[in-house]
Amino acid sequence: MNLAREAGETPTTATTTTTTTTEDGPSPKGLPVTIAASHVDGFVLALTPNAHSYNYRSATLFGHATVVTDPEEKLYAMELMTNGVVPGRWRNSRVPPSGKELASTAVLRVRVRSGSAKLRAGSCSDDACDLEDEGVVGRVWAGVVPVYQVVGEPVAAPYNRVAEVPEYVGEFVEEGNKVAKERAVEAARAK
């Protein structure tokens, strides 16, 4: 799918490449790793299939990973990751993890050497010949279908004895759904 077209409104696209040097110099320590993530914000439906696209955000990082062995650093990293999924979850669960749980969990520290990010936001970008053809413009719907993840209502475990869903969980669901929808619609409307 084409990300940019010659005619019409040009969608927002960006590529960023960052390079970070480390004290390790030319031969860094650790296992070489690539970390990639992407997220679709919308299906861009243009006048012709050749001009269809996606609104998306993506990033790729390159670096070297080493195992975190310091127990305090490992616990801190585990707390950050847990709260990164549902804010406040770490302090609202049984912590600290048991010795067995800690021993069965590995945490990796990654020294990022370089990275790249790309995004596309905006509406369709059709060819001038299609935009000038009233037969096509009057017959084919063009636009963006926003795509966003919705977090469902919490379902208690069968053994759960807590009467109500905790406030921090309810806020996470409500706010997460609101932000996801707003971000996808904003990407669709970007100029």
C-alpha positions in Angstrom: 0.0 0.0 0.0 1.2 3.5 -0.8 2.0 5.8 2.1 2.1 9.0 0.1 0.5 10.0 -3.2 1.2 12.9 -5.5 -2.2 14.4 -5.5 -4.7 15.2 -2.7 -3.8 15.8 0.9 -0.6 14.3 2.0 -0.8 12.1 5.0 1.5 12.7 8.0 4.5 10.3 7.8 7.6 10.4 9.8 10.7 8.4 10.2 13.2 9.0 13.0 16.5 7.3 13.4 18.5 7.7 16.6 22.0 6.4 17.3 23.3 6.1 20.8 26.9 5.3 21.6 27.8 3.5 24.8 30.9 3.2 26.9 31.3 -0.3 25.5 32.8 1.2 22.3 33.0 -0.8 19.1 32.3 -4.2 20.6 29.5 -4.0 23.2 28.9 -6.7 25.7 25.9 -8.9 25.7 23.6 -10.7 23.2 22.7 -8.7 20.1 18.9 -8.0 20.1 16.3 -6.3 18.0 13.1 -5.1 19.7 10.2 -4.2 17.5 6.7 -2.9 18.2 3.9 -1.7 16.0 0.3 -0.5 16.4 -2.4 0.0 13.8 -4.5 3.2 14.3 -6.7 2.9 11.2 -7.5 1.4 7.9 -7.2 4.0 5.2 -9.7 3.2 2.4 -9.0 5.4 -0.6 -10.8 5.6 -4.0 -8.6 2.8 -5.4 -7.1 -0.3 -3.7 -3.7 0.9 -4.8 -4.0 4.0 -2.7 -5.3 2.1 0.5 -3.0 2.3 3.5 -2.8 2.1 7.3 -2.4 4.7 10.0 0.2 3.2 12.3 3.0 3.7 14.8 6.1 1.5 14.9 9.5 1.4 16.4 12.5 -0.8 16.2 15.5 -0.7 18.6 18.9 -2.4 18.1 21.2 -3.1 21.0 22.8 -5.6 23.3 21.2 -7.4 26.2 22.6 -8.6 29.5 20.9 -10.4 32.4 20.1 -8.2 35.4 21.7 -10.0 38.4 21.3 -7.4 41.2 18.2 -8.4 43.2 17.1 -4.8 43.9 17.5 -3.7 40.2 15.6 -6.9 39.2 12.7 -6.1 41.6 12.6 -2.5 40.4 12.4 -3.6 36.8 9.7 -6.1 37.6 7.7 -3.3 39.3 8.1 -1.0 36.3 6.9 -3.7 33.9 4.0 -4.7 36.1 2.8 -1.1 36.5 3.4 -0.6 32.8 0.6 -3.0 32.1 -1.9 -1.8 34.8 -0.8 1.2 36.8 -0.8 0.6 40.5 -0.9 -3.2 40.2 2.5 -3.9 41.8 1.5 -2.5 45.2 -2.0 -4.0 45.0 -0.8 -7.6 44.6 1.2 -10.0 46.8 4.7 -8.6 46.7 7.6 -9.0 46.9 7.8 -12.1 44.7 8.9 -15.3 46.4 12.5 -16.6 46.0 11.2 -19.3 43.7 9.4 -16.6 41.6 12.5 -14.5 41.4 14.6 -17.4 40.4 12.3 -18.4 37.6 12.2 -14.8 36.1 15.0 -13.3 34.0 15.2 -9.6 33.4 17.3 -8.2 30.6 19.0 -4.9 30.5 19.3 -3.6 26.9 21.8 -1.0 25.8 20.2 0.6 22.8 22.7 1.3 20.0 20.2 2.7 17.5 16.6 2.9 16.7 14.1 3.8 14.1 10.5 5.0 14.4 7.8 5.4 11.7 4.3 6.6 11.8 1.5 7.4 9.4 -1.5 9.5 10.3 -4.1 11.3 8.2 -6.7 10.6 5.6 -6.6 9.3 2.0 -4.2 10.5 -0.6 -5.7 9.7 -4.0 -4.4 10.4 -7.5 -5.5 13.7 -9.1 -7.2 11.8 -12.0 -9.4 9.9 -9.5 -10.2 13.1 -7.5 -11.3 14.9 -10.7 -13.5 12.0 -11.8 -17.0 12.7 -10.4 -18.1 9.2 -11.3 -15.5 7.7 -9.0 -15.8 10.4 -6.2 -19.6 10.2 -6.3 -19.6 6.3 -6.1 -16.7 5.2 -3.9 -16.6 6.0 -0.2 -13.2 7.1 0.9 -12.0 7.7 4.5 -10.4 6.1 7.5 -11.9 3.4 9.8 -10.3 4.1 13.2 -8.8 1.0 14.8 -8.3 0.8 18.6 -8.1 -1.8 21.3 -10.9 -1.9 23.8 -10.3 -3.4 27.2 -13.3 -5.3 28.5 -15.1 -5.4 31.8 -13.0 -7.2 34.5 -14.1 -10.7 35.2 -13.3 -12.0 38.7 -11.4 -15.2 39.3 -13.5 -18.1 40.6 -11.8 -17.9 44.0 -12.0 -14.1 44.2 -13.4 -12.9 47.5 -13.0 -9.1 46.9 -16.6 -7.7 46.5 -15.8 -4.9 44.1 -13.4 -4.4 41.3 -10.6 -2.1 42.7 -10.8 1.5 41.7 -7.4 1.5 40.0 -8.5 -1.4 37.8 -11.8 0.3 36.8 -9.9 3.6 36.1 -7.4 1.7 34.0 -10.2 0.2 31.8 -12.1 3.4 31.5 -9.2 5.7 30.8 -7.4 3.2 28.5 -10.4 2.8 26.3 -11.0 6.5 26.1 -7.4 7.3 25.2 -7.2 4.5 22.6 -10.3 5.7 20.8 -9.2 9.4 20.9 -5.7 8.5 19.5 -7.2 6.5 16.6 -9.7 9.2 15.7 -7.1 11.9 16.0 -4.8 10.0 13.6 -7.6 9.7 11.1 -8.2 13.4 11.2 -4.6 14.5 11.1 -3.7 16.9 8.3 
